Amino acid sequence: MEKTANSVTTEIHALKRSLAEVNTAIDEYAEVAARNVGNTGTKASGEVSESHKALFLKTQALMSTVRGPVDMLISNIENGTRHACLRTVLEMGVFQAVPTDGTSVTATSLAERLGVEKDLLVRLMRVVTANGPFAEVGREEYAHTPYSMIYLVPGISNLFKTSFDEFAPVNAKMHEYFRATGFKSPTSQRDNPYTFAHQTGGKDIWENLAQFPARNKAMNDANKDNGEHKSWTIGLFPFESELRKVETTKDTVLVVDIGGGTGSVSKRIRELTAGIKGKIVLQDRPVVLEEIKEEIPDRELMEYDFFTPQPIQGWFAPPQ
């Protein structure tokens, strides 16, 4: 759109207002973070997390104001391309091949080490250095940053792989699925945007993934790491005080952790309810339960498909 004196005045006013809100959010985050240094409780973690989230949202709003409606639309295209390039260099092995000691590597050396075409590597690296996560420290010379090093953590890497490999195709085909089904909410685990996008032939997501061991492992590892990373949030709910309101025995089912994965959440809940009689039931698919090696007192493992009726009802487990 063509700018006018009035539109420029309005734009600058909006930018200054948004920037002021960011500065306020920074001050509030600084105060909350400083106040909670050394505090490890869930209340402190929650306060810091909420303040940080507020800062992020204000910063995001500022960027939207800076870019404007048209440029923000273009950013959606940019993000899709950037994610595709990231996934490609991850598959190439670039993250592992770039030195982790702070030094850099040239495109020529990197291409030779990986056995890939240099021109393609350079084109991909232009995208993943333009706004991170890698840094181009010289012409066709690359180095790690904290934002690229994080991909060397297996759980984080698998989370990115799973998000892209499993759900990017779903996102791309979602409009086609809902157009074909009359824009109605899916009710079947065998007929939904995932099965449509991946053409599973009547298999649900888990049956489909079972055919691809590497993808299946990436999904399970990503879920495990994500659960462990967020386990502190479990303490935000007052499990102990709520469960003490009722009389329990050793057979009482205190909590049912549905789709509990490898158990980081149920372990945390058991820690929070250590003084209360009863048990925690972790439910998941057999292939997931087989990966659980750690035995937790008063935690029971139960095979369960959460697309079927829940076998545990009320406070007590059904008779065996």
Protein Blocks (a to p, Z undefined) as FASTA:
>chain_A
ZZdfklmmmmmmmmmmmmmmmmmmmmmmmmmmmmmgoiabfklmmmmmmmmmmmmmmmmm
mmmmmnommlmmmmmmmmmmmmmmmmmmmmnommmmpccehpacdfklmmmmnopafklm
mmmmmmmmmnojbdcfbghiacddfklmmmmpmklmmmmmmmmmmmmmmmmmmmmmmmmn
oppacfbfkbcfklmmnonnopafklmmmmmmmlmmmmmmmmmmmmmmmmmmmmmpcfkl
mmmmpccdfklcfbacehklnolmmmmmmmmmmmpgcdddddddfklmmmpmbdcehiac
ddddfkbccfbgcjbdcdZZ
